[in-house]
Amino acid sequence: RSSAASDVYKRQVLVEEETLMVEVTVNALLRNVENVFLQVQEGTLDETALISYGFSSSSFYDSPHFPAYWASRRAWYHPDFVEAFEAARGFEPG
């Protein structure tokens, strides 16, 4: 069963409260993925850990809202993570 945030995120139009809920959820998801990515870079975790944390695959990334979120928040994340994440997702840098 999907989470409430995931269900909301699939809709085309969000009310203000839903937008905030989704942004907080996506930020938490990406912070976890970023943390794992950086631990892989440091050699603490094996690269396969990225798969289980949704580095290149998550329903949130396919939402109609993700491109705008990412464009407005990508500067919040470590530059190495941003570069690798965008390459994995096929995003145009910047």
C-alpha positions as CSV (number, residue, x, y, z in Angstrom):
1,R,0.0,0.0,0.0
2,S,1.3,3.4,-0.9
3,S,1.8,6.2,1.6
4,A,-0.5,9.2,1.8
5,A,2.3,11.5,0.5
6,S,2.9,9.2,-2.5
7,D,-0.9,9.2,-3.3
8,V,-1.0,13.0,-3.1
9,Y,2.2,13.4,-5.1
10,K,0.7,11.6,-8.1
11,R,-2.1,14.2,-8.5
12,Q,-1.6,17.1,-10.9
13,V,-2.8,19.8,-8.6
14,L,-1.9,20.1,-4.9
15,V,-3.3,22.5,-2.3
16,E,-0.8,24.4,-0.1
17,E,-0.9,21.9,2.8
18,E,-0.3,19.0,0.4
19,T,2.6,20.8,-1.3
20,L,4.3,21.2,2.1
21,M,3.7,17.6,3.0
22,V,5.1,16.4,-0.3
23,E,8.2,18.7,-0.1
24,V,9.0,17.5,3.4
25,T,8.6,13.9,2.4
26,V,10.7,14.2,-0.8
27,N,13.4,16.1,1.1
28,A,13.6,13.3,3.7
29,L,13.8,10.7,1.0
30,L,16.5,12.6,-0.9
31,R,18.5,13.2,2.3
32,N,18.5,9.5,3.1
33,V,19.6,8.7,-0.5
34,E,22.2,11.5,-0.3
35,N,23.6,10.1,3.0
36,V,23.9,6.6,1.5
37,F,25.6,8.0,-1.6
38,L,28.1,9.9,0.5
39,Q,28.8,6.8,2.6
40,V,29.4,4.9,-0.6
41,Q,31.9,7.6,-1.7
42,E,33.7,7.3,1.6
43,G,33.8,3.5,1.3
44,T,31.6,2.9,4.3
45,L,28.9,1.2,2.3
46,D,28.9,-0.9,-0.8
47,E,27.5,0.7,-3.9
48,T,24.6,-1.8,-3.9
49,A,23.1,0.0,-1.0
50,L,22.1,2.8,-3.3
51,I,19.6,0.5,-5.1
52,S,17.7,-0.3,-1.9
53,Y,17.5,3.4,-1.0
54,G,16.0,4.4,-4.4
55,F,19.0,6.3,-5.8
56,S,17.8,5.9,-9.4
57,S,14.3,4.7,-9.0
58,S,11.4,6.0,-7.0
59,S,7.8,6.9,-7.8
60,F,8.5,10.3,-6.4
61,Y,11.0,11.1,-9.1
62,D,8.4,10.3,-11.8
63,S,5.8,12.6,-10.4
64,P,4.7,15.7,-12.3
65,H,5.9,17.8,-9.3
66,F,9.5,16.4,-9.0
67,P,11.1,18.5,-11.7
68,A,10.0,21.8,-10.2
69,Y,11.0,20.6,-6.7
70,W,14.4,19.5,-7.9
71,A,15.1,22.7,-9.8
72,S,14.3,24.8,-6.8
73,R,16.1,22.6,-4.2
74,R,19.0,20.9,-5.9
75,A,21.4,23.5,-4.4
76,W,20.6,22.2,-1.0
77,Y,22.4,18.9,-1.7
78,H,26.0,17.9,-1.9
79,P,27.4,18.7,-5.4
80,D,28.7,15.2,-5.9
81,F,25.3,13.8,-5.1
82,V,23.6,16.3,-7.4
83,E,25.9,15.4,-10.3
84,A,25.5,11.6,-9.9
85,F,21.7,11.8,-9.2
86,E,21.1,13.9,-12.3
87,A,23.2,11.6,-14.4
88,A,21.4,8.5,-13.1
89,R,18.0,10.1,-13.7
90,G,18.9,11.5,-17.1
91,F,18.3,15.1,-16.0
92,E,19.9,18.0,-17.7
93,P,22.4,19.6,-15.3
94,G,21.3,22.9,-13.7
